[in-house]
């Protein structure tokens, strides 16, 4: 990403606490719901994080923890999805 592109985007930090997990990713409308594209990195306290730069808009997302779709418990803004669950809503 060029520095001029960053001016059009906002820094978003995705975070998930899963100390026993082997792999955590975030998937959503910003990455085509790709389960593998945006892996988070784990710190020594078991919190997983990733920084994304997103253009203004409304996005839906979920975490994928060791292959299982999970909600972002820190985000109460939700929308039903066609699979009987809910996607988290992020307004950038």
VOPAGU-2260 file (C-alpha; in pm, 1 decimal, decimal comma):
REM VOPAGU-2260
SITE   aa  ch    i         X         Y         Z
SITE  UNK   A    0       0,0       0,0       0,0
SITE  UNK   A    1     135,0     340,7     -93,8
SITE  UNK   A    2     140,7     611,6     172,4
SITE  UNK   A    3    -104,3     817,8     -36,6
SITE  UNK   A    4    -351,0     524,8     -20,6
SITE  UNK   A    5    -341,3     524,6     360,9
SITE  UNK   A    6    -494,6     872,9     366,0
SITE  UNK   A    7    -813,5     720,4     219,8
SITE  UNK   A    8    -828,0     436,6     471,6
SITE  UNK   A    9    -872,8     389,9     844,2
SITE  UNK   A   10    -661,0     172,2    1069,2
SITE  UNK   A   11    -869,9    -108,1    1219,8
SITE  UNK   A   12    -739,0    -351,5    1480,5
SITE  UNK   A   13    -909,0    -689,5    1498,9
SITE  UNK   A   14    -846,0    -872,8    1824,7
SITE  UNK   A   15    -957,5   -1207,9    1966,6
SITE  UNK   A   16    -868,0   -1381,1    2293,5
SITE  UNK   A   17    -801,9   -1753,3    2240,9
SITE  UNK   A   18    -494,5   -1865,6    2437,4
SITE  UNK   A   19    -528,2   -2232,0    2336,0
SITE  UNK   A   20    -594,1   -2172,9    1964,7
SITE  UNK   A   21    -347,5   -2280,3    1698,2
SITE  UNK   A   22    -472,4   -2039,6    1428,7
SITE  UNK   A   23    -706,5   -1740,2    1420,4
SITE  UNK   A   24    -809,1   -1551,3    1105,9
SITE  UNK   A   25   -1059,3   -1278,2    1031,8
SITE  UNK   A   26   -1285,9   -1318,3     730,0
SITE  UNK   A   27   -1539,9   -1071,1     599,6
SITE  UNK   A   28   -1671,5    -862,5     317,9
SITE  UNK   A   29   -1340,8    -670,8     309,5
SITE  UNK   A   30   -1146,8    -983,3     199,2
SITE  UNK   A   31   -1407,4   -1187,3      10,1
SITE  UNK   A   32   -1472,5   -1406,5     318,2
SITE  UNK   A   33   -1134,6   -1572,6     261,4
SITE  UNK   A   34   -1064,7   -1793,6     565,1
SITE  UNK   A   35    -687,2   -1786,9     517,8
SITE  UNK   A   36    -606,0   -1440,2     384,4
SITE  UNK   A   37    -582,2   -1247,8     713,0
SITE  UNK   A   38    -427,7   -1455,3     992,6
SITE  UNK   A   39    -389,6   -1287,4    1330,5
SITE  UNK   A   40     -68,8   -1305,7    1536,3
SITE  UNK   A   41     -77,2   -1429,5    1896,3
SITE  UNK   A   42      91,6   -1245,1    2182,1
SITE  UNK   A   43     224,8   -1406,9    2501,1
SITE  UNK   A   44    -108,7   -1351,8    2682,3
SITE  UNK   A   45    -314,7   -1543,9    2426,4
SITE  UNK   A   46    -460,1   -1241,9    2248,0
SITE  UNK   A   47    -456,1   -1257,7    1869,5
SITE  UNK   A   48    -436,4    -932,5    1666,3
SITE  UNK   A   49    -413,4    -798,6    1312,9
SITE  UNK   A   50    -409,4    -442,9    1177,5
SITE  UNK   A   51    -604,7    -375,8     858,3
SITE  UNK   A   52    -643,4     -53,5     661,9
SITE  UNK   A   53    -998,3     -27,0     530,9
SITE  UNK   A   54   -1174,7     225,4     312,0
SITE  UNK   A   55   -1481,5     397,8     456,6
SITE  UNK   A   56   -1788,4     175,0     449,9
SITE  UNK   A   57   -1986,0     -87,2     636,9
SITE  UNK   A   58   -1835,0    -435,0     657,4
SITE  UNK   A   59   -1945,2    -771,9     792,1
SITE  UNK   A   60   -1695,0   -1012,2     946,5
SITE  UNK   A   61   -1636,0   -1312,7    1173,1
SITE  UNK   A   62   -1334,0   -1482,2    1322,7
SITE  UNK   A   63   -1225,3   -1832,1    1225,7
SITE  UNK   A   64   -1060,1   -2008,0    1520,4
SITE  UNK   A   65    -901,2   -2342,0    1436,3
SITE  UNK   A   66   -1149,9   -2379,5    1149,7
SITE  UNK   A   67   -1459,8   -2284,2    1352,6
SITE  UNK   A   68   -1654,1   -1962,6    1280,3
SITE  UNK   A   69   -1673,6   -1744,9    1593,2
SITE  UNK   A   70   -1837,4   -1415,2    1689,1
SITE  UNK   A   71   -1647,6   -1108,3    1801,3
SITE  UNK   A   72   -1777,7   -1089,4    2158,8
SITE  UNK   A   73   -1655,3    -729,6    2188,4
SITE  UNK   A   74   -1885,0    -614,8    1904,9
SITE  UNK   A   75   -2260,1    -612,3    1979,6
SITE  UNK   A   76   -2348,9    -480,1    1632,6
SITE  UNK   A   77   -2475,2    -785,2    1441,1
SITE  UNK   A   78   -2669,7    -886,4    1131,7
SITE  UNK   A   79   -2823,6   -1227,8    1061,1
SITE  UNK   A   80   -2646,4   -1434,4     798,3
SITE  UNK   A   81   -2795,1   -1701,8     568,4
SITE  UNK   A   82   -2634,1   -1981,9     773,1
SITE  UNK   A   83   -2842,6   -1933,0    1087,7
SITE  UNK   A   84   -2581,0   -1726,3    1268,1
SITE  UNK   A   85   -2482,4   -1363,5    1284,8
SITE  UNK   A   86   -2208,0   -1156,7    1129,7
SITE  UNK   A   87   -2046,5    -871,0    1318,6
SITE  UNK   A   88   -2089,2    -525,5    1166,0
SITE  UNK   A   89   -1802,2    -278,5    1137,0
SITE  UNK   A   90   -1869,9      80,7    1029,2
SITE  UNK   A   91   -1545,7     246,2     912,6
